[in-house]
Amino acid sequence: MSSLAPTPPELVAAVIFALAVLHTFSTGFFAHLAHLQPGHAGLWHLLGEVEAVFGFWAFVLVAALVAMTGMDAALAYVEARNFTEPLFVFVIMVIAASRPILQAVLALVRGAAWLLPLAREHAFYFLCLSAVPLLGSLITEPAAMTLAAMLLRDAYFAHRLGSRLQYATIGVLFVNVSIGGTLTHFAAPPVLMVAAQWHWDTLFMIATFGWKSAIAVLVNAGFVTWLFRRELLLKGKADAGAAAGRPTPAPVTIVHLLFLGGVVAFAHHPVVFMGLFLFFLGFAEAYQRHQDRLFLREGLMVAFFLAGLVTLGGLQKWWLQATLAGMDSTVLFYAATALTAITDNAALTYLGSLVDGLAPDVKYALVAGAVTGGGLTVIANAPNPAGFTILKGYFRDGAIGPLGLFLAAVPPTCVAIFAFQVL
């Protein structure tokens, strides 16, 4: 498909994608309609759920494709999409949010907090925004996002934080998770899309991206901890019981960790990790007394969001590649950072991997820009909807304002820009 002459389906898909992006910034309007028209409140609440936006517009796109190209061609397009990432995020989110995993991570974070020369409330908060996002380089970014969001929820968000601290926290969380997964070649979706094609391994990632990301993560977490130190001391509960209940027996925790490790190891093989997930559900049912409610609904909503993004994104290549083509590395870095805010950063890097003969500095700029902008909006990075779903109920009116999120993410994004462009 030529970028100079998009086909009618591509043009329609671009318009629908633009409407979907606009919809994500307009969810408050639908929530208001639910109050004005209680007879249709269920529908308006559904359209006011950010997680449902891209799934809804994906159905609109498929209907348009059926009308324009016929049923067979529309089905062929949908079946050609790769839905491995939505399935993986769903599975990893449910397992990572289980009580045994949460209790294990909570114990590690509390233990590490004792070693820092800070008040407990400050140390725990700092580690949730630094150590856990960096852990995402091993357990994948979606798992890190789920764990960090749940720890922050129980220790801080559940205790009536001020709005400024809420937004500052989620802004730093989204940015740090996005860049914190770049110490390895398999944990961050935008890196995963190019690693095999460009022959990037973990040693390359640490030497080229990882150390810079780690510095930015620590600076972001340290600054927001210092900035809100008084409120954290008053409102924080570092001993709050994430996954409260009796301690999980060690054998049950070990089995859960093995399930988590197996899913991570086979992240590119949905037949295998879905089989492990079904086995996990059986095990969780057998030892239900050691479980809280599994995050099945929340995980499915996040997967629906990402699947819609995959469906809509498949026909955006014509304008994305035309936009990225011909830029030097510096311009490309900032363009990728900006474009990530309105597209999925993995989609950007995937399109870059299709271009032959890219210079090393151009490859670096594309990926660095993609991860740098990954915290600016909920759609910018695949794990963001997981954190959004877990924390949104604690914000005013039960919703995270897109403008508030964007503004809160700008300072930590600037730190990431400095790390990748100057260091």
N, C-alpha and C positions, 0 to 999 in steps of 0.2 A: 504494500500500500504506500503510495507516494505521499510524502509529507506536504508536497506542493498542491496536490489535488486529492483532498480527502473525499472518501465516498459518502453518499448520503447517510448510511448507517453510522459512520464515524462522526459526522456532523451532529446527528441526532444524539449520539452517545455523549458528545462533548457538552451539549446543552443540558442533557439530563444530569450529567456529572456536576455541572455548575449549579443546577438547582438543588442537588443533594448537598453540596457544600454550603449553599445559602441556607438550606433547611437546618443544618447543624447549628447555625448562628441564630436560628429563629425558634428554637424549641420553647422558649418562654412564652411566645405568642400562642402556641397550641395549649400550653398549660393554662393560660388565661381564658382561652375559649372553653376549656373544660368547666370552668367556674360559671361562664356565661350561659352555656348550654348543657345543663346537667343530664339531659336526656341522651346526649351523645358523648358524655364525659369519657367513657371507655375508649372510644376512637381517638378523641383529642389527646388523652393521656398517652396512648400508644404512639401517636405522631409526635408527641413531646418528649419521647424517650430517645436520647441521642443514639443509644445502641441499636434502635430500630430504623434509623434514618436510611442508611445505605442499603440495608436489606429491602426496605420498601421501594426505593428508587431502582434497585436492581430488577425488581419485578416489573416496574414501569418500562425499563429498558428492554427486557425480554418480550413484553407485550408489543413494544414498538418494532422489535426485530421480527416478530411473527407477522406483523402487518406489512412490513417492508420487504422481507426476504422469504417468508414462508416458514412453516413449522419446522421442517427438516433442517433448514439452515440455522434457525434460531437454536434448536436443540444441539446441533453440531457445535455451535459457538460455546454454549454453556458447558457442554461435556468436555470441551477442549481446555477449560480453565483448570488450574491446579488449586484444589482446595485443601492441600495438606496443611498449610499454615493455620487456617481457622480451626481445623480439627485438632491440631497439636495444641494451640492456645487453650481450647476448651478442656482438653484432657489434663494439661499441665496445671491449669488454674484450679480444677477440682481437686487434684491430688495434693498440690502445694497448700491448699486452704484447709486440708483435713487437720483434725485436732493433733494427731501425733507429730506431724511435720511442724505445725506451728509451735507446739510445745518444745520441740527440739531446737528450733531456731531461736525461740524466745529465751531458752536457757543459755544458748551461746551468746546472744546479744547482752543479756544481763551479766553474764560472767565477764565479758569484755568490758562492759561499762564500769565494773569495779576497778579495772586496771587504769582507767583514764583519770587524770587529776581534775575532775570536774564534778559538779553536783550530779546526782544520779539522774535527775530529770533532763539535764543538759547532755550528759554522756549517752543516755539511751536514745534520745532524739537524734543526736549527731550520728550515731552508728546506724540508725534506721535509714538515714539519708546518705550514708557513705558506704559502710561495709556491706550492707545488704544489696544495694545497686551494683557494687563491684563483684559481689558473689554471683550476680547474673552472668558473668563471663564463664561460670562453671555450670550453673543449673539452668541457664537460659534467662533472657530478659523477662518473658512472661511470668516465670516462677518467681523471680526476684521482685517484680512489681506486685504480685499477689501477696507475697510475704510481707514486704515493707508496708504496703497499704493496710494490711490487717493489724500489724503491730502498731502502726501510727494511729489507727482507728481506736483501738482499745486503750492505748496509753495516753492519747491526747485528744483526738477528735470527739470522743464520747464524753468529754468533760467541758463542753461549751467554750471552745476556743473562739477568740475574736476573728472577725472576717479577714482582716489583714494577715494574720498568722495562718489561717486556713489556706488562703490563696498562695501565700509565699511558700508554704510547705508543699502543696501539690505542684507548684511550678518547679521547685528544685527537684522534687521526686521524679517528675516526668523527664526533665533534662538529664539528671544523673543516671537514671535507668537507661536512657537512650545512648549515652556515651560510655556508661559503665560496663557495657557488654562487649567492648572492643578489645579486651585483652586476649581473646581467643577468636578463632575464625568460624565458630559454629553457633555462637550464642545470640548475636544481634542479627535480626532479619536482614537489614540492608547489607551487612557484611556477608552473610550466608549466600546472598544472591550472586555474589561475584567471586567468592573465595576460590571455588574450584576452577572457574573459567580463567582467572588471573593467577592461579597457583600461589595464593596467599595461605600460609600456614600460621600456627600460633606464635612461633618465634618472630615471624615477620610482623604480626599484629602487635605484639608487645613492643618491639623495637620502633615501629612506625606510628602506632596509634595509642597503645595501651598506657605507656607511662605518662603521656600527655593527658589522657582521659582521667587517670587516677589523680593527678594533680588538680584538675578542674573539679572533679567530684569532691575532693577534700576541701577545696577552697569554698565551693558553693555550700556544702553542708556546714562548714565552720562559720561562714559569715551569717547564714540565716539563724544558726544557733545563738551566736553572739547578739544579733540584732534583736531577737525576741527572748533574750535570756530571762527577763523579769516575768513575762507572762508564762513561759515554760515552767518556771519554778513554782508559780502559783497554781497553774492549771494541769500541769503534767502529772501523770501517775506511772512512774517507771515500773512499779510493781503491779500494774493493772493486769488482770488475768486474761491475756489473749488465749483463746481456747481453754477457758477456765474449766476446772473439773479436777478429778483425781489424776495424779500423774499416770501417764500411759506406760504399761509394762515395756521393758526394753525390747523383748522379741517383737512386739507389735510395731514399735517405732522402727526397728530395723527392717521389717518387711515393707513398711511404707517407704522408707528411704530406698530400698531396692526397687520398688515400683517406680519411684521418681527417677532414679538413675537409669532404669531400663527404658523409660519413655524418652529421656534426654538422649540416650545412646542411639535410639532408633527413631529420632525426630523426623527423618526423611522417609520413613517407611510406615505409612499410615495403617497398612494391614497389620503390622506387628504392634505398633503402639496402641491401636484401638483394641487389639486382642488383649494386651496387657491391662488396658483400662477396664475392660469387661471383667477380667480376673480380679482387678482391684475392687470393683463394685461388689463382687461376691465376697471377697475377704472383709470389706467394710461392713457388709450386712451380717456376716458371721460373728464379728466382734463389735456389734453396734454399741455396746456399753462404753466403748472407748472412742466413740465418734460423736461429733456434733452434726447438725444438718449439713449435708454435702452441698457445695455451691453449684448444683446442677443448673438451676434456672439462670443464675448469673453467668455461668460459663457459656450456656447456650446463647444468651443474648449477645455476649461478646463475639462468639463465633458467627452469629448471624450478621453482626456489624462487619466483621472482616470478610465474610463470604460475599457480602454485597459490594464491598470495596474491590475485591478480586474481580467480580463480574463486571462492574462498571469500569475498572481500570484497564481491562483487556483491549478496549477500543480507544484509548487515549494516546497511544504511541505516536500517532501522526503529528500531534502538536507538541508533545513533550520532547521528542527527539529533535524536532525543528527548533525548539527553544534552547536546548542544550548544545546543539551543534555549533561549531565555530568559535566557542568562547575560549579565552585563555584560562589558565588554571585558577587565577585569583577571582576573575569574574564568575567562573563556574562554581567556585566554592560558595560565594554569596548567593548566586542564583539557586543552587541546590538547597541551601539553607532556607531561602524564601519559599521555593516551590514545595518543599517538604510540608510546610504549614497547611497547604491545601490538597496535598496528595499523600499517599503512603510512602515513606522514605525507601522501603524495600522495592516499590514499583520504580522509583527513580533509578536506583542502582541497577536493577534488573535491565532496564532499557539501556543503561550505559554498557552493560556487559554484552549487548548485542552489536555494539559498534567495534569494528576491527581497527587495530593499529593505534589505540589510544596511548599516549605517552604516560610514563609512570606518574608525573606530577599531575596530570589530568585525572588519572584514576584516583589518586590520593584526594584531590580536591572534591571529586564527586562524592566519595564515601564520607569524607570528613564533613562536608556540608550537609549530607543527608542525616548523619547522626547528630550533628550540632542543632539542627532545626527540629529534632524529634520530640521536643517538649512543648512546642508553641501552641499546638491544638490537640484535641483528642484524636484526630484522624492521622496525625503526623507519624506515629509509631505504633506498631501492632499491639504492644503491651498496654498502651495508654487506656483503652476502654476497660481493661481489667481494674486498674486503679480507680478510674472514674466511677465504675459501678460500685465498688466497695465503699468509697468515701462520699459520694454525692449526697446521700441522705442526711449528712451532718451540716451541709451548707444551707444557707437561707432558702426557704421554699423548696428544699430538697433538690436543688439543681446547682450545677457549677456553671457560672456564666462564662461563655467563650471569650469575651473581652477581658474579663478578670483573669482567666487562665493565661491568656496571651501576654498581658501586661506583667503578670507575676513571673512568667517564664523568660521574659526578656533579659533581666540581669544575669541569671545563670547561663543563659545562651551566650551572652557577651563574654563571660568567663571562658566558655568553651571555644568561642571564636578566637580569643587571645591564645588559648592553649594550642590550637591546631594551626594558627597562622603565624604565631610569633616564636613559640618555644622550639 
